[in-house]
Amino acid sequence: MTHQFTTGVVGAGLMGRDIAGLLANAGYQVTLVDVDADALESAFDYHSTDLVPALDRAGLDPDDPAARIEYSDSLVDLADCGFVVEAVPERLDLKRDLLASLEEVLAPDAVIGTNTSSLTPGDIAAEATHPERVVLFHFANPAIQRDLVEISGDDATDAALERATEVAEAMGRQPIRLHAEYRANCLSRLSASIKCAGTWELLEAEAAAIDRAAQNIGFDRGPLEFIDLIGIDVHLATVDNLSAAYGDRYAPPEPVHDRMHAMVDAGDLGKKTGQGFFEWDGETCLLPEVEAGHDVTPVVAALVNEAYRLVDDGVADRETVNDILQRGSGGDTGPFDIEAMLGTDFLRETLETRHEETGAGVYEPVF
């Protein structure tokens, strides 16, 4: 397939390298940029050996994607790109500085997609010369396995949003247009509620008991394995970013917050270091067996509660929120499906009880 423009990705971490691989497999010429030579080398090795099997497992019909990817440590090499995705760490100052640098080299009509999970396009483009070309282009994690790209931009032009949609479709992802931009979009707010509630349950149970119970009721992975997957350091940075918009709604309880910071200081960041709440063997979480699980109904109730908040905020309607969670988690059940199965009154009572016990904002009922 021949495309009218080339593409770029800034950030060669786990998400960036997968996004580059998806773009290349869609037939785009891709330039992957990172200032870290080791990150570029790791991405090159991954694209050379593991990308095709990953695409094949996801049913994406690999078409020699590695041949379409070039690697660079300079943003100047993105000058001819018509669409660039930034996938750098969740720091507002870093993303704004990057956007300013991109605007120095890109044509005015080039579109910039941000894969942010805890900021908004408006946050990032607040000081930009052309904020109208900055759009949310947010993937679920892992990007290759999950059929979803969330797209939004309160200040973005229709042309920018349409280009983002076109690119997502070419990549074999389902683009879902959100009606309003909020920090953490839709999928990340749902997952933030699950992870936050999971950390509150750590006051009463071990991580393995919580996550085993979550799997037993149909979760692909438990809330604490999910924190390990994205990185404990990344999760804490995300919580900090969300606090500016939502207060302490997604914050872990103080003892768990301190525990997580101690884990970061010790280098136990989760999957990427092989140890977090759980031990990891490469891509596999070594979740211990447990004699008895823990009641994770409050975690489920927090998820449904957040789904109501998203609808109330005008981010998406009920059907779309359901669809986003299904695609983002790889499951068949959305939050409103869960509500239908367990009952609205039961979930509300669970939230009321847990909110009285903890005072945690994640449990404060909104339905």
N, C-alpha and C positions, 0 to 999 in steps of 0.2 A: 504494500500500500504506500502510495506517495502522498505526503502531506505538504501543505503550502508554507509551513514554518517549522523551524527547529525548536528544540526545547532544552531546558536546563534544570538542574537540581542543585541547590546549595545545601550542603550538609551530607556527609557520606556515612552517617551512622546507620543503625538498623533500619529505620524508616526510610531515610534518604536513598539508601542503596536499593531497597525494594521498589520505591517509586521510580527510580531511574530504570530499573529492570522492566517494570510495567510499561513505561513510556516507550522503551526500546522495542519491547515485544509488540507494541501497537504499531510499529513501523516508523516512529519518530527517530530522528537523529538526536542524541542526548549528550550534553556535556555535564558531567558531574564535578562539582567544585567543592574543595575543602582545603583549608589552610594546613591541615594536619596530614602530612605525607603518609603516616602510618594508617590513618583512616582510609585514605585513597587506595593504598596497597591492599588493605583488608577487603575493601569493596571490590577491587579488581579480582582478587582471588575468589571471592564469593560469586561474582558474575561469571567467572571462568569455569567454576566447578559445580556450584550449588543452585544457580538461578534456574537453569532449565529443568532440573528435577522438581524444584518448588513450583514452577509454572505448570508443569505437567500434572502434579498432584492436585493443583487447583483447577484443572480442566481448561487451561488457557492456551493450549496448542502452541507450544514454543516455536518461534521462527528465528533462530539464530540471533537472539537479542544482544548478546555480548558484542557482536560485530558493529553495533550501532552506538556504542557508548565510548565516549572519550573522557579523559580524566585531566583535571587541571587544578592548580592552586591559585588561579587568578580569575577574578570576576570579568576581566576584560574579554575572556574567551566566550562570554555569554552575549556579546554585543549583537549578534545576528539573531538571537532567539526571539520567537514570538510569544512564548509561554515559559515562565520560569517558576518553579516551586521552591519555596524556602522550607527547609526541614532542620533548622538549627535549634539549639536548646531553648526552653520556655522562659527566656528572659526578655522583658520588654525593651530594655536598652539595647541589647544585642540585636534584636529583630529590627528596631528602628534604625540603628546604625547600618545594618545590612541593606535595608530598603533604600536609605540615602545613597549608599554606594552603588546599588543596582541602578538607581535612576541616573547616575552619571554615565552609565555605559549602555543602557537599553534605549531603544527607540520609544518615543512617547506612546505609541499604540501597543507596545508589548504588554501583556497581561502578567501580573505577578500573583501566584496562588500561595497562600500560607497554610501550612499543615498544622497550625496551632491548635492545641487541645484545651488551652486555658485562657487565651486572650481572644480578641476579636480583630477582624480586618480594620475596623475603625481605630482601635487602640494603636495598632502597628502603623497605620498610615496617617496618624494625626498630624505629623509634621512633613508629610510627603508633598512633593510638587504636583504629582498626579495621583491623588488618593482614589480617584474614580476607577483606576485600573487594578486595584488591589482587592482580591476576593478570597473568601474562605475556600480552601481545597483540602478538606480534612478526611483522612483515611482512618478506618478502623485498624486495630492492631491484632494480628499481623496483616499487613496491607495486601499481600498476595492471596492469602486464604479468605479474606473477608470482602464480600461483594458490596462495597459501599464507598461513596465519596459524598460528604456533606458540602454543600455549596451555599454561600450567602454573601451578603455585602450590602449594608444599608446605603452606602454611598457609591457603590459600584454601578457602572453603566450596564445597560442591557447587553451591549456588545461584549463586555468583559465577562459577564455571567454566562452568556451563550458560548463563548470560547471555552470557558472552564467546563461547561456541560459537554461540549463536543469532545474535548480531550478525555474526560472521564469515560464517556461512551466508547471511544476508540480503544481505551485501555481495558475494556471489558468489565468496568465497574458500573454500578448503578448510581447515577447522580441523583441526589435528593436535595431539592432546593428548599432551604429553610425560609420561613416568612420574616424572621427578624434575627439579627445577630445579638447573641448574648455570650458572655464568657462561658466556655466549655460547651458551646454549641448545643446539640441535643444528646448525641451518644455519650459524650464525655460527662455530661451532667448526670445521666442515668448511671454510668459506671462510677462516678464520684460518690453517688449516694450509696451504692453497694459497698464500695471500698471503705467509706467512712463508717457505715453501720458495722461492717466487719471489724474495724479497729475498736469500736465500742464493745463488741462482743468479746474481745480479747481480755476485758476485765473479768470475764466470767469463765472463759474456756481457753484451751490451748489452740493454737493456729490450726493444727491438723484436724481437731474435732470440728472446728467451724467449717473448714473447707471440705472435709469429707461429707458433712451434712449437706452442704450446698450442692455438691455433686449428686448426692443421693436424691435430691428433689429436682434434678434436671439441669443445673448450671454446668456449662462446659468446663469452667474452672471456678474455684472459690475466690472470694474477695482478696484474700491474702496472697494467694498465688498470682492473682492479677497484679497486685502491687509489686511483687517480685518480678513479674514479666516486664513491666514498664520501667522498673528501677525505683528503689526506695528513695533515692535522691531526687529523681524526677517527680515522684509522687509528692514529696514534701514541697518542692518548688511549685508544683501545680496548686497545692492547697494554699500556698502563700498568694499566688496570683488570683485565685478565686475569692480570697478573703476581701479583696478590695471591692468586689461587687456583692458578695453574699455574707459578709461577716464570718462567723465561725460555723456556718452550716455544714461544711464538709471537713472540718478539722477533727483530727483524732483526739481522744481524751488526753489530758496532759501526761499521765504516766506512759502512755503508748507513744505519744509524741517524743518524749525524752528517750524512750527505748529505741525508736527509729533513728533519731539523731545519733545515738551511740553506735548503732549498726553502721550508719554511713561513715562515722569517724573510724570505725574498725575496718572499713573497706568491704563490708558485707552488703552489697547493693542489690542482691537478687540474682536473676538469671545471668546477667552480664559478668558477674564475678564468681558465679557458681554457688553462692550462699546468700541467703536472705532470711526470710521467715522459714524457708525450706532449703534443702540442698538441691542443686541442679546438676544434671549430667548432660551438658550440651543444651539441646532444645527441650529436654525432659525434666519436669519437676518431680523429684523423688518424694512424693507425698506419703508420709507414714500411714500405716494402718492404725486404726484406733478401735478400742473396745466398744465405745459408745459415742455417738455423734452428739452434737449440740443443737438445740432448737434455734434454727435460723429464720424463724418466722419474722422477727423484727427486721432482718435484712431485706426480706421480700417486701414487707410493708413499706420500708423506706424507698424501695425502688418504685413501687406503685405511687407513692406520695409524690416523688419527683416527677413522674409522668404527668400527674395532674398539674404540677407547677408549670411544666413546659407548655401545656395546652393553655393554661391561664395567662402565661406570658406572651402567647401568640407566636411561639417558635414553630409549632407544627400542630396539626390536628391529631386526634386520637389514632386514626388509622396510620398516619405517617409515623407517629412515635412508636407504635407497635412494629411497623416495618423496619424502622431504623434499628431497634434493639435486635430484631430477628437477624437482620443482615450483619449487624455489627458483632453479634455473639456467635453466629453460625447456628443458631437454634431455630425452633419452630414456634416459640412462644414469646409474645410481647407482654408488656406490663398490664395492659388492659385485659388480655387473655387470662393472666394470673388473677386479676381482680374478679373476673367472671367465675373462675374455678373456686377461689377461696371465700369469696363473699365480701362485699364492701363493708358491712358492719363489723365482721371479724377483723379485717385489716385495720379499720379505724380504731377499734378497741385495742388492738395490739400496739398501735402507735401511741395512743393516749397513755397506756400503761407504761410503755418504755420512756415516753417523754417525761412523765411524772417521776420516774426512777432516776433519770439521767440529766434532764434539762437540755439534752442535745438537740440542736436545731434540726438535724436530719430527721428526727422523729416527730417534729411538730406537725400535727395533722392539718392538711389543707383541703380535705374532702369529707 
